């Protein structure tokens, strides 16, 4: 794959044989984010677990202290007085059964996070084939299946992100934007790593954090020293 000149120049800043500490890695990633738009800074974490086993799944949520830099659109499935509560808390969309055909048949997906009260999960379950593959299915572990819709919405709007293993046992998460300060990015990164370390399954053997890479949307990856992050 041919890389552009900006990418090649950015890649020269990074020594591929070195595992950097957090401060250095953040600084390098910010320097290598040279696109004309405000690039997202993402972290990719390979874990020493086997997600095919239920007792080795790693999934949860964490509120990043400085948010993600992205405006998050929240859809809430609720009924009764929870509808007004969700609207008052700042949900972008609130509804029930009437949203099923809109999402299923019309392909409406103008939202980033879905929250549901437990009594609506029967309805939401019918959307599993649409929402599941996109990582949008509400989940109690992520705090998106709850009666406390106000807290759920407030947390999400404040910068709560979900983390979960993909099929290759890697977690991909945003930790901010290139326009953030180095301190803000480092704070967000440490909050995420702390949560993932806490979520280590009891059955996980050997090295838990196999590799951790920080990268901007268009820039090269920077490897971090996993020993210092454990």
C-alpha positions in Angstrom: 0.0 0.0 0.0 1.5 3.3 -1.1 1.5 5.9 1.7 1.4 9.7 1.2 4.2 12.0 1.8 2.7 13.3 5.1 2.4 9.7 6.4 6.0 8.9 5.4 7.3 12.1 7.1 5.3 11.3 10.2 6.7 7.7 10.2 10.2 9.0 10.2 9.6 10.5 13.7 8.8 7.1 15.1 11.3 4.3 15.9 9.5 1.1 15.2 11.9 -0.9 17.4 11.2 1.2 20.5 8.4 0.8 23.0 7.6 4.3 24.3 6.3 5.5 27.6 2.9 7.2 27.6 4.1 10.8 27.5 6.5 10.2 24.6 3.9 8.2 22.7 1.2 10.9 23.0 3.7 13.6 21.9 4.7 11.6 18.8 1.1 10.8 17.9 0.1 14.4 18.1 3.1 15.5 16.0 2.2 12.8 13.4 -1.4 13.9 13.1 -1.0 16.3 10.1 -4.3 15.9 8.3 -6.5 18.9 7.5 -9.2 17.7 9.9 -9.1 17.1 13.6 -7.9 13.5 13.7 -9.2 11.0 16.3 -6.5 9.5 18.5 -7.2 5.8 19.0 -5.6 3.1 21.1 -5.4 -0.6 20.0 -4.8 -3.1 22.8 -4.1 -6.8 22.1 -4.9 -8.9 25.1 -3.6 -12.3 26.2 -7.1 -13.8 26.5 -9.3 -15.9 24.3 -12.6 -14.1 23.8 -14.2 -17.3 22.5 -14.5 -18.4 26.1 -17.2 -16.6 28.1 -15.0 -16.4 31.2 -12.3 -14.6 29.2 -14.5 -11.9 27.7 -13.3 -8.4 28.4 -16.0 -5.8 28.1 -17.1 -2.7 30.0 -17.2 1.1 29.9 -15.3 4.0 31.3 -15.8 7.7 31.5 -12.9 9.5 29.9 -12.0 12.5 32.1 -11.8 14.9 29.1 -14.4 13.2 26.8 -13.8 12.0 23.3 -14.1 15.4 21.5 -17.0 14.0 19.6 -20.7 15.0 20.0 -22.4 11.7 20.8 -26.0 11.1 19.7 -27.9 9.0 22.2 -31.0 6.9 21.4 -33.1 5.7 24.4 -35.7 3.0 24.3 -38.1 3.7 27.2 -41.8 3.9 28.1 -44.0 5.6 30.6 -42.4 8.3 32.8 -38.9 7.2 31.6 -39.6 8.8 28.2 -39.8 12.3 29.8 -36.8 11.6 32.0 -34.7 10.6 29.0 -35.8 13.7 27.1 -35.0 15.9 30.1 -31.6 14.4 30.5 -30.7 15.3 26.9 -31.3 12.2 24.9 -31.3 12.9 21.2 -34.0 10.4 20.4 -36.5 8.6 22.6 -39.0 5.9 21.6 -40.2 2.4 21.6 -41.9 -0.1 19.2 -42.4 2.6 16.6 -38.6 2.8 16.0 -38.2 -0.9 15.1 -39.4 -0.6 11.4 -37.5 2.7 11.0 -34.2 1.0 12.0 -34.9 -2.4 10.5 -36.5 -1.4 7.2 -35.4 2.1 6.5 -31.8 1.6 7.8 -32.0 4.6 10.2 -28.8 4.7 12.3 -28.3 8.4 13.1 -27.2 7.6 16.6 -23.9 6.6 18.3 -25.1 4.9 21.5 -28.3 3.1 22.4 -29.6 3.0 26.0 -32.6 0.9 27.1 -34.6 0.4 30.2 -34.7 -3.3 31.2 -38.4 -3.5 30.4 -37.7 -2.5 26.8 -35.1 -5.2 26.1 -37.7 -7.5 24.6 -38.3 -4.8 22.0 -34.7 -4.0 21.5 -33.8 -7.7 21.1 -35.7 -7.7 17.8 -33.0 -5.4 16.5 -30.1 -7.6 17.5 -29.2 -8.5 13.9 -28.9 -4.8 13.0 -27.4 -3.3 16.2 -25.2 -6.3 17.3 -22.7 -6.2 14.4 -22.4 -2.5 14.8 -21.6 -2.7 18.5 -24.7 -0.7 19.3 -26.7 -3.3 21.3 -27.4 -2.1 24.9 -25.6 -4.1 27.5 -25.9 -4.2 31.3 -22.0 -4.4 31.7 -21.6 -1.2 29.8 -24.3 0.5 31.8 -26.6 1.0 28.8 -29.4 -1.3 30.1 -30.6 0.6 33.2 -33.5 2.2 34.9 -31.3 5.2 35.7 -31.5 6.7 32.2 -30.4 10.2 33.5 -27.1 8.8 34.8 -26.5 6.8 31.6 -27.1 9.7 29.3 -25.0 12.1 31.5 -22.1 9.6 31.5 -22.3 9.1 27.8 -22.4 12.8 27.0 -19.5 13.4 29.4 -17.3 11.0 27.5 -18.2 7.5 28.5 -16.9 4.9 26.0 -17.4 1.2 25.7 -14.5 -1.2 25.3 -14.9 -4.8 24.1 -12.8 -7.5 22.4 -13.1 -8.0 18.7 -12.7 -11.4 17.1 -8.9 -11.1 17.2 -8.8 -10.3 20.9 -8.0 -6.6 20.3 -9.8 -3.6 21.8 -10.0 -0.5 19.7 -11.0 2.7 21.5 -10.8 6.5 20.9 -9.1 8.5 23.6 -9.6 12.0 22.2 -8.7 14.3 19.3 -5.4 15.6 17.9 -6.5 19.0 19.1 -6.4 17.8 22.8 -3.5 18.7 24.9 -0.9 16.0 25.6 -2.0 16.0 29.3 -5.7 15.5 28.3 -4.8 12.6 26.0 -2.5 11.0 28.6 -5.3 11.3 31.3 -7.9 9.7 29.0 -5.4 6.9 28.0 -4.6 6.1 31.6 -8.3 6.0 32.5 -8.9 3.5 29.8 -5.9 1.3 30.5 -6.8 1.4 34.2 -10.3 0.1 33.5 -9.1 -2.6 31.2 -6.5 -3.8 33.7 -9.3 -3.9 36.4 -11.4 -6.0 34.0 -8.7 -8.7 33.6 -10.5 -12.1 33.8 -9.4 -14.4 36.6 -8.8 -17.1 34.1 -6.4 -15.1 32.0 -2.9 -16.7 32.0 0.5 -15.2 31.1 1.0 -11.6 29.9 -2.4 -9.7 29.8 -1.4 -6.6 27.9 0.3 -8.2 24.8 0.7 -5.0 22.8 -0.6 -1.4 23.1 -0.5 1.0 20.1 -1.5 4.6 19.9 -2.3 6.1 16.5 -4.1 9.0 14.9 -6.7 8.5 12.1 -4.2 9.0 9.3 -0.9 8.6 11.1 1.4 5.7 11.9 1.1 3.6 15.1 3.3 4.2 18.1 4.0 1.2 20.3 3.9 1.6 24.1 5.9 -0.2 26.8 3.4 -2.7 28.1 5.4 -3.5 31.2 4.9 0.0 32.5 1.2 -0.2 31.9 0.4 -3.4 33.7 
